[in-house]
Each structure stands twice: as C-alpha cells, then as structure tokens.
C-alpha cells in the first residue's frame, strides 16, 4: 500500500514538473516573436487547460496526504508509521511546485489579459483607419481635384416583329461619360460625352454595324449653372444641358439635351399641403442662320409639389412656342437631321402645322408601406394650339381636331439596391398634329398618329448592374388620312446597364 501511494505521488510530481517545464519552454518560445490575436487566443485556451490539470493534481495530492495522515493515526505493522524523508520532501516539493505553478499561471493570465486588451485596442484603431482608407480610396477614382466622373454603358438586343415590314434583329450599345465640377458655392458646370450619330438628337444608341468600323463619340452636354447667393431662389443654366423643366417622352425624348438658356425660381412654402412652387423659363435656339432669321423655341412652366401625408403629388403646367419649324423638315429631307419624322409633313420642306404646345403633367408618388415597392402614377396631356396653322400655305389637307396626345404611366417598385424589381406599363396616344415628332420618344412605332403600349420589367442584379426588358406594341391610328388598320408592331429591348 505504501509503495502504491509513493508511486502515485511520484507520478503526480513528475506530471507537475513536466507541465512546468513545458509552460516555461512555450513562454520562452512565444516571447521571442510578437503575438497575433489568434496566437493570443490559442495561448489563453492552452493556459486554461493547464490550470484545470493543475487543479486536478492538487486535489489528488490532498487526497494522498489525507490517506497518509489516516494511516499514521491508525498505526500498524503493514507499513512504517513515519514517512521517510524522501516522501516528505517529495510532498513538499509537490506542494511548492503546485503553488508556484498556480502563481505563475495567475501572472501569465494577467499578462495575457493585458496583452489581449492592448491588441484589441490596436485592432480597433486599425479597423477605424481601414474604414477611412476604404472611403478615401472609393472616392478618389471618382474625382480629380474638384471634378467628379461617372457614366454608364448599356448593351441592347432589339428585335422587331410584325408590323408592315420584315422582321429585324439588331444589337446596339450606348456609352456615356460625365464630368462635373463645382467651382464655388455659386457656380458649377459639366460635360457629357456619348456614343451615337451626330445627326440624331434623340438617341445615343450606336448600332453594331458598318463592317466593324470605329464608332463616334460626341459632346452630349456642355453647360454652366449659376445659383447666386444674393438671389437664392434663382438658378440660371446655359449651354447644352439636361432638362430644367418637367416632361415625359410624349413631348421630348430622354436622350435629347436642349441648347440655350434657362432660368428657374424655386420657393419652398408652408401653405397647408403645398410645399414648393417653381417657375421655369427657357429660350432654346435650334438653328442659327447667317442668311436669314433663326429658328428657336421659347417656353415656360409652373411646377408645384404637394405633401399628402406619406404621399407626394406634383402638378405642372407648361407652354412651348416653336418658331420657324419648317427648317426641321428641310434638314430631315436633306439628311442633316436624322431620327423620327412627323406624320404631318406637308412637303419636303414644310409642315402643315405650327407648334405651340400646352403641356399638363400630374404625378402621384404613393408610399405603400414597403420601401421596395413604391407606386408611381403619371399622366401627361398635350395639345397643339397652333395645329394646321399653315395648311393653306402648304396646300395639304389638315384636320385641326387631330391635335391632342396623352401619356398614362403606372409603375411599382424601383431599382436602387441589389435584387430590387420594378414593373411598369404605359399607354401612349398621339394624334397627327399633337407634337413635333423630331424630338419626342424615338422608340415609338411612329412619332405621331400612333397608339403604343409599353411594358417594362427591371431587375437590379448587382449594385452597378441593372437588367431591363421592354416590350413596345404599336400601330398607327385609324383616321380619315390613315383608314387602313395595320398589324401591331412588336419591338422588344433586352438591356444590360452598367453604371460606373
């Protein structure tokens, strides 16, 4: 029995010595190089395991000493009553070693905790610096000094099916590059380059054709905008710029950028539901001539915005008066202006109508309670107050009643964040004399004397990539001048749009 106990004590002592030596060797090795957070975590877990083993050894030592005391008290011939000096020394060594080990472990754990806190603080500091660096790096490529850059690339497959002609399939792309700059609190400006034909103002699309030849890039915008601090409601825009007034493609194509001068006075008001009133004027020359009078358009619009609880309502009324528009028809005949042609052309050089367009637009944005599914309703009504104004001069028949057009659009959803979806439908009805067809929606079956249905689906695949599908179904109106009902033309557009 005595031999068994002594052997067990020796085993415990040997284990303690081995653990102590192993810990010191590990500590010496780890002090020779900096510790990473992962190494600190592993060392902490290892020290916990060692502490648990030492606790078990101490408990076993206590049980052994208790057994020895019990035997000493009972006496007998089976074993020596007084333990040998070696056993006492071993017991003392075991006790001292365990105590030292525990003290050492406590010191190591405290140092480990302090080291861990320091590493955690350094990691937090590095993460903060990293976030600032990421923000800076994300913004740097978008700007050079006070100039910001952006753009988009659209790839399109577009088949035409049905109608009065042969089926057609074509591939197209649109590339646009923007540069804008804010020179001061009052003055800013920018330019945009785009693909497309330089003779078509209503489209930046480039058809993939002409035997792999290089495609042109043109100036799409070049403008300055002045917002004086001494007259804060006022904004003056000049050059070739984006629309400064509200419109739909019933009257102006989205890809067209007007040229000239525009002024706007915007007032935020607090009159019940009415929240803003804006007055816009614009003077747009579209043909300068050194041998005769110039051609130009003068217009204005009153814009209002209303807050209806969680919903927003906008109402706009505008009028645009066009002067000497026959130059448009002559340019189309000569080939210097491409794109759409009015169905009301009286001859190769004249229209049957003049154009003074009264345009009324209403838009209701409805909060459905789901941020991913906002609902938008748009209605646009236009009438040409100068329809058939020169029919007698042109010598053609012109029905002054065919002067109206309307655009009714509904959409739900939006494409802002990945996996967003938008669905839309638009009914477009344009009578023969209603609009100036050289500048309105270029994807219609015809720019006037037409009815068109448009169905849209959009999906935000990634942050910068949108996938769209558009179906346009249209045909000409049945009137006295077009009595035969033609088959529907189905025009589809499959788009992938990347923004940068």
N, C-alpha and C positions, 0 to 999 in steps of 0.2 A: 504494500500500500504506500509506504513512504517513497519507495523508488518510483512508483507511478506518479505520485504528486510532484516529486522533484523533477521527473522528466517532463511533466506537463508545464511546470514553472519555467524550465529551461526553454521549452518551445515558445512560450509566451514572450520571454525575454528576447529570444532570437528574432521573433517577428517584429517586436518593437524596434530593435536595433536596425533591422533591415528597412523598416519603414522610415526611420530617422535618416539613415544614410541615403535612401532613395530620394527623400524630400530635399535633403541638402544638395544632392547632386543635381536634381531638377532645378532647384533655386539658383545654383551656380551657373547652370547652362542657360536659364532664361534671363539672368541678369546681364549676360554677355551681349544681348541684342534687344532692340526695342520691341515691346509687345503690341500686337494688333488687338483691336476689340475682340476678335474671335478667339485669339490665344488667351486673353484675359478671362473670357467666359469659360474656356476649357480648363484653365488653371483653377478657377474658382470651384468648378464642379469636382475637380480632382481632389482639392483640399477638403471639400465636404465629405467625400468618400473616405479619405484618410481619417478625418475626425470621427466618423462613425465607427471605423475599425478600432481606433484607439479607445473609444468608449466601451466597446465590447471587451477589449483586453483588460481594461481597468475593472470592469465588472467581474471578469473571470479571476483576476488577481484577488479581488475582495473575497470571492467565494473560497479561493485556495487558502488565504490567511485565516478565514473563519474556521475552515476544516482543521487547520493545524492547531489553532487555539483549542478547539474542541478535544482533539487527541491529547494535547498537553494536560488539559484539565482532567481527563479520564484516566491517564497513566496506562501501564500495561507492558507486557514483555514482547508484544509483537513489533514494537518499534521503539526507537530511542526517544525519551521524553523531551530532551532538549535538542532543538535543531542544531545542526552543525553550523560552524561559522560561515562556510560556503553558502549554505542555504539562506542564512540571514543576510549575507552580503548580496546574494542574488536578489532576495526580496527587496532590499534597499535600493539596489540598482534599478530593479524593475519600477519601483515606486518613483524614484528620482527621474528615471528616463521618461516615464509616462507624464509626470508633472511638467518636465522640461518640454516634452513634445506638445503638450496642450498649450503651454505658454508660447512656445514657438509658433504653433498653429494660430493662436489668437493674434500674435503680432503680424503673421503673414496675411491673415484675413483682413486685419485693419489696413495694412499697406495695400493689399489688393483692392479694398474698397476705395481708398483714397486715389489709387491709380485709375480705377474704373471711373470715378467721378471726373477726374481730370480729362480722361479720354472722351467721356461723354460730352463734356463742355467743349472740347476741341472739335468733336464731330458735329455738334450743333452749330458751332461757329463756321465750320467748313460748309455745312448744308446751306446756311444763310448766304455765305459768299457765292456758293454754287448757284443758288436761285437768282441772285443778282447778275451773275455772269451769264446765265442762260437767257435772262431777259435782255441783257445788253446785246448778246450775240444774235438773238431773234430779231432785234430792231435794226441792228447795223446793216444787214444786207438790204433792208427796205429803204434805206436813205443814204444820201451823200450830202453831208452838211445839213442844210435846211430843205433839201429836195427829197421827196418820198416817191418811191416807184411801186407800181402794181400793174397787173394785166391779166389777161385770160386767153385761153386757147380753146376753141370749140371745133370738134370733129363731127361731121354730119354725113349720114347716108340718107338720101332723099329719093324715094320712088314716086312716080306719077302714074296713076292707074285710072282708066276710064276716060270720061270726058269726050271731046270731039277729035282728039288727036291720038297718036300712037303712044303706047306705054313708054315710060322713060325712067332711067335709073342714073343717078349721078352722085358722086362723092364731092364734098365741099369742106372747107375749113375757114375759120375766122380767127385771126390773131390780132390782139390789141395790146398796146403798151402805153402806160400812163406815167407821166412825171408831173408832180405838183409841188409847189413851193409857197410857203407863207413868208413873204419878205418883211412884214411888220404886222402889227395888230390891225392895220387898216387895209393892207394890200396883199393880195395873193394872186397866183396865176398857175397856169399849167399848159401842158400839151398832151396830145394823144396821137400815136401812130397806129395805123390799122391796115389790114390787108384789103383786097377788093379793087374793083375797077374805079379809075379816077373819073369816069363819066357817069357813075351811078351813085347818087347821093343817099339812096335809101337802103343800101346793103353793103356790109363789109365782108360778105361771103366771097370766097375765091373757089371757083370750080376747078377740080383737079383734071385739067385737060391741056391742050396745046402742046402735045408732044414733049412733056417733061420740062418745058421752059420755066425760067425763074419767074416768080410772081411778084407783082409790085407792092410796095408799101407806100402809103400816102399819109399826109397830115390830116387827121380827123378832127382835132381840136387844137386851138391856139388862142388863149384868152387871158385877160386880166380881170380881177374882181376887186372893186374898191368899196369898203364899208367904213365911211368916215366916222371917227369918234365924236365929232362935233354935230353929227346928224345920225344918231344910232339907228333909227328905223330905216335908213336909206341904204340900198345896195345898188351899185352900178356895175354892169358887166359888159365887156366889149371884146370883139374878135370873133372867133368861131368857137361856140360854146355849147354846153348841154342846155336843154330846155329850161327856161326860167319860169315857165307857166305850166299849169296842169293840163294834161291832154291824154287821150287814148290814141291808138293807132287808126281810129276812124278818120282822123284828120292828118296825123303826122306819124311816120314810121319811127320806131325806136332807134334805128341806126342813123337817122338823119341828125345832123348838128347844124343849127341855123347860124347865120353870119350877120353881124351888125352890132346893134347896141340895145341894151335892155336896162330898165330901171325898176326897182321894187321898193315899196314902203310897207313894212310889216309892223303891226301893232298888236301886242298882247293885251287883251281886255278882260275885264271881270264883270261881265254883264249877264248874269244868270248862266245859262249853258254855253253861250258864245264865249270862246276863249281866244280867238285870233282872227284878225282881218288883215289881208294883204292886198295891195294894189300893185299890179304889174303892167308895165308898158314896154313895147318893143318896136324897133324900126329896123327892118331887115331888107337891105338891097340884095337882089339875086341876079341882076345883070347890069353891069356898067357899060355904057357905050360912049365912044368918042365921037360918034357921028349922029347921035340922036338922043332922045330922052331915055333916062334909065328906067329899069323895072324894079319895083320894090313892094314890100308889104308893111303896113302899119297896123298894129293891133294892141289890145289891152285886155286885162282880165281882173275881175274881182273875186278873191278867194276868201272863204270863211271856213272856220273849223269850230265844231261844237262838241262839248263833252257831255255824254249822256250816261252818267254813272260809269260802268265798266266798258261802255261802248263809245265809239267816236264817229261822228258824222261830218262829212265835208261837202260843201256845195260851192260850185264855181260857175261864173258866167263870163264869157269872153266873146270878143268880136275881132276878126281879122279881115282887113280890106286889102285886096290884091290889085296892083296897078300894072297894066301892060303885060298881061299874062300870055299874049299871043307869041311873045318871044320864046316861051317854053315849048309851044307846039312847033315852032320853026326849028328850034335846036334839036328836038326829037327827030324831025324829018331829016335834018342834016347829019344826024348821027353823033353830034357833040354832046347830047344828053340821052343816056340810055335809061333803063328801068321801065316802069309802067307808063302806059299812055291812057289818057281819058277816053272813055267810050263816047263822049260827046264832042269829039273833034269834028269841026265843020269842014275843015280842009287841011291841006298840008302845012298851012301857016297860020291857022286861026281856030279858035274855039267858038262855039255857038253862044257860050255864056261868059259873063264876067263873074268874079267871085268875091262875095262879101259874106263870110261865114259867121253865123251866130251859133256859138257852141255852149251847151249847158251840160254840166257834169255833176253827178251826185255819187258819193261813195259812203258806204256804211261798213265800218270795221266792228265785228261782234266778238266779244270775249266769251268763248264757250265754256270757260272754267277749266279748260285744258290747254296749257301753253303750246302744246304741239299741234293743236287743231283750231287755230283762229279761222273765223269765217269772214270773207270779204265779198261785198256786193257792189257792183259798179254799173251805172247807167249813164250813157253819153248820147245826147241828142244834138244833131246839127241840121241847120237849114241854110241854104244858099239864097240870100236875099236879093242877089243880082242874077238869078238864073235866066237864061235866054235873053240877056240884055243886048246882045248884038246878033241875034239870029237873023234879023233883016239884012244886016251888013254882010253876014256870012252867006246868006241866001240859002239856008237849010231850015228844015222843019225842026222845031224845038218845043217840047212840052214843058211849060214853066211849072207845072204841077209836080214834075219829077225832080224835086229839089231837096228831099229830106233823107236823112240817114240816122240809124241808131245802132248802138253797141250795148249789149246786155251781157254782163260777165258775172260769174259766181265761181269762187274758189274756196277750198278748205284745206288747211294745213300750210306748211312752209318748209323751205329747205335752208335751214341755218346750221343745224347740228347733225352729226352723223346719224343715219337711219331715219331722218325726218322724211316725210312724204307730203306731197301736195297734189291735189286733184282739182281740175278746173274745166269749165265749159263756157263758151262764148257764142252768142248769136249775133251775126253781123249782117245788117241790111242797108244797102247803099243805093239810092236811086241815081239815075243817069247824070243829073246836073248838080248833085249834092256837094261834091268835094272836088278839089284839084288833085286829080289822080296821079300826078307825077311825084307826089310827096307822101301819100298815105301808105298804109300797110302793104308792103310789096309782095307778100306771100298769098294774097287772095287770088281767087280764080280770075278776077278782073278788078281793077281799082274802083270802078263804079258800075251801076246797073247790075248788081250782083247780090246774091244771098250766100252766106258762108256759115258753116258750123265749125267750131274749133273745139277739140277735146284734148286735154293736156294731162300728163302724168309726170311727176318729177320725184326723184329719189336721191337723197344726199348719201352717197356711198361712203365717202370719207370726208374729212374736214375740208379739203380743197377740190373734191371731185363730185360733180353732180351729173346724174343720168336723167335725160328727159326723153319723153315720147310725145309727139304732137300729131294729131290727125286733123287735116283740113278737108272738109267736104263742101264743095261749092258748085254753083252754076249761075248763069245769067238770069235776070228777072224776065218774066214773060210780060212784054208790053206791046204797044202798037208798033214800035220800031224793032222789036225782037219777039215776034209772035210765036216762034217755034221753041218748044221746051226741049232743052238739050239734056243729055245724060249727066249725072253727077261726076265731077272730077274729084278723085280721092288722092290727096297729097300727104304723104307721111314723112316725118322727120325724126330720125333716131340720133340723138345728140349725146356726146360726152364732153363735158365742160370742165376744164382745169383752171383754177384761179391761183395766181401767184402774187 
